[in-house]
Amino acid sequence: MELDEKIQAHVLSVWRESMDFFSVWGREGMLILTDKHLMFITKTEAGMRWWGALRTRQLVKLHATKDVMITHDGYDEEKLRRDLENKKNHEIRFDDIFEISFEDKKWGDVLLLDVLEKGKKKKYQFGVARDWVKYPMKEPTKYMKVDWSSFVKYIKDRQKITK
């Protein structure tokens, strides 16, 4: 992350699934869009109380507008830089995204990405979870209907390399 980057969108309770052939597990995290990168943060220093309060506020906001181009109080660029020090968190340059689109599924809306990660092409699917089950493993039970169009447009407009 560069010093002049600013957070443009910050979405909590995002479930990421790898669309690779042998992939079976997903991960929960925050999807953060900056001026030049897309980040998926699974390990954060943010507290559980902060996360719970913002997740509730996000549900209300997304029910009203559906647009995922939202930001939250209490998480800024400095906290993002600290979280990115953990190697389990992913940072993707816009030019490493080959394909980005969104799809309206019956159960919720998903963001679809084809990216170049460590020299290999990977496919991911992101959805905003509304409800969770925690046993035997944490997994979403319901997803939200959201609008990914402005999120996708923001990235496509800033990519230097296009098809």
Secondary structure, DSSP 8 states (H G I E B T S, - for coil): --TT--EEEEEEEEEEEE-STT---EEEEEEEEESSEEEEESS--S-HHHHHHHHHHHHHHHHHH-B-----TT--HHHHHHHHTSTTSEEEEGGGEEEEEEEE-SS-EEEEEEEEETTEEEEEEEEEEEEEE-SSS-EEEEE---B-HHHHHHHHHH-S---
